[in-house]
Structures are given as structure tokens and as C-alpha cells.
């Protein structure tokens, strides 16, 4: 409902009011604005220029958001890969020390073998801690969540249906 008062159309007024735009034109209807101007005085060219500029700005902002999200995901992936690498090195050292331990323990039946076993267990603990840290870091990678969300809103915004995005 409009708050503006519009008189009701009645057949008695039909002869005094134009019934179409053609009738209004025949009766000398004059507009206060040109045929190619909007209500606020901008031409169609200016309106299309504004739309083009706004779409360009929107796309630039989406690209900037994607870059920021990729940078953050890349940093997290780099940390996770580094931790996995540390876990792999520790695992290799565990196998080396375990092999030395078994060799010394079986070959000598003395205390030197047990000392190598202690070192191997320490490396196994380090490998397990690094692997857990790497797994947790990799789970934090989420991809391009915000970019995906906002790019999904662009088609509706271009159609003038911004309310449907909420």
C-alpha cells in the first residue's frame, strides 16, 4: 500500500483523463525530463557506466578476497607439510636407531643395546608428536569459504535480488 493519495478512477472521470500514454501524448503531455534520463536525472549511459563500474569493483574485491584466502590456506598447508616432513625424518631416525639397537642387543648381550633402544623410543615420541601437530594443522585448512559464499551471491545481486542472498 502506498501512503500517497491517488484518487479512485471512475467512469465519470474517463472523459477528462487520458487513458493511455498515446492519449497523453496527443493531448500535449510534456515531461520534465528527457526520454533517456532516469528519475534522478542520469542518462542511460551514466546508469550503465555506474553499473559497469560497480560490477568491476565487485569482481576486483572478490579476486582480492580469493587471494587473501589462498595465501592463508597456503601458509597453513606449508606449516603442515613442514611438520609432516619432520615426522618423516624422525620416523627414519627411529628405524635407524631401532636397527642399531637390535644389532647391538643381539650381537653383544650388553648394556649398549639398551641405550640405543632408549634413543629410538625418544625419536618415536618426537615422530608421534610431530605427526599429531601436522594432522591438526592440515585439518584447519578450509579453502576459499568466504569467496565461494560471496561469489554465490553475485548472480542474484546482478538481477537486483540482493534480498534473496540473506
N, C-alpha and C positions, 0 to 999 in steps of 0.2 A: 504494500500500500504506500502510495506517495503522500507526503504531507502537503503537497502543493494542491491548491484547489483547481479542479478542472470542471467546468460546467458540463452538465449532462447533455448529451446530444439528443435533440428531439426533432421530430419531423417538421415542426413549425419553424425551426431554425434552418432547415435544409436549404431553403431558397436563398438565405443570406450568407451561408458559409460555403467555401469551396469544398467539394467532396473528394478532390484528388489533387496531386501535385500539378497535374496538367491544368486543372481548373484554376489553381492558384497562379500558375504562370500566365494563363490567359487573362486573368484579372489584374495583371501587373504586379505580381508578387516580387518584391525585391529583398535580397538577403544582405545582411550587414557584413558578410564575409564572402570571399571568393569561392568558386566551386572547388578549388584544390586546397582549401585550408581547413584545419580542424577547429574545434571549438575554442582552443586556446591560441589560435592564430598561426599555428605552424603549418607549413605546406606539407604535402605528402612526401616530398623529397627530404624535408627535415625530419619527419617522423621515421622514414625508412633509414635515414642516416643514424638517428638515435638508436633504433632497433639494432642495426648492424654493429654500432659501437658497443652496445650493451652485450650482444652475443659474443663479440670479440673479447670483451673484458671478462665475461663469464668463462670462456674457454681458456684464457690465459690463467685465470685463478684456479681452474681445475687442473691444468698442467702443473702449476706451482705446488698444489696440494699433492698431486701424484708424486712429484719429485721428492717432496719432504717425506712422504710415507715410504717411498723406496729407499731413501737414504737411511731412515730409521730401521727398516727391516734388514737392509744390507749390513748395518753395523751389528745388529743382533745376530745375524747369520754368521758374520765374521768372528764374533766372540765365541759362538757355539762351535764353529769349525775349529777354532784355535784350541778350545777345551777338549774336543774330540781328539785332536792331534796329540795333545798332552797325554790323554788317556791311552792312546795307541802306543806312544813311546814308553809310558810306564808299564803297559802290558808286555811289551817286548822285553823291557828290562826284567820284569817279573819272570818271564820264561828263561832269560839268560841266567838269572840268579838261582832259579829253581833247578835248572840243569846243572849248574856248578854245585849246588847243594847236594843233589842226588849223586853226582860224581864223587864229591869229596866224602859223603857219608858212606857210600858203598865201598869206596876204594880204601879208606883208611880206618874206619870204625873209631874215629876220634872226635873231639870237640870242634874241629874246624868245620865240619859239615853242618853242625847246628848253628854256628854263627852265620853261615851262608843262608840257611833257612830263615833266620830272623830278618836278614836284609831283604830276602824275597817277599816275606809277609808285609814288611813296611811298603815295598813297591806295589804290592797288590792292594793295600789300603789306599795308597795315593791314586792308583788307577781307578778304583771304585768311586772315590770322591770326585775326581775329575769327570768321570762318565756321568755321574748324577748331576753335576753342575751343568755339563753340556746339554743333557736332556732337558733340564729345566729352562735353560736359555733358548733352546730350539722351540719349546712349547710356547714361549712368549711371542713368537713371530706370528703376526696376524694378517699380513698382506696389506692391501690397499682398501681398508674398510671405509674410510671417510670418502675417498674418491669414488668408490663404487656406489655408495649411498647418494652422494650429491649428483653424480652423472645420471643416475636413475631418475632424478627429478627434472633434468633439463628438458626432455621432450614435453612434459606437461606444462612446464613454465613457458616454453615457446608457443604452446597452444593457448596460453592465457589461463591455465587451470592450476595456478600456484596453490590454491586451497586444497586440491586433491593430494598434494605432497605431504601434508601434515599428518 
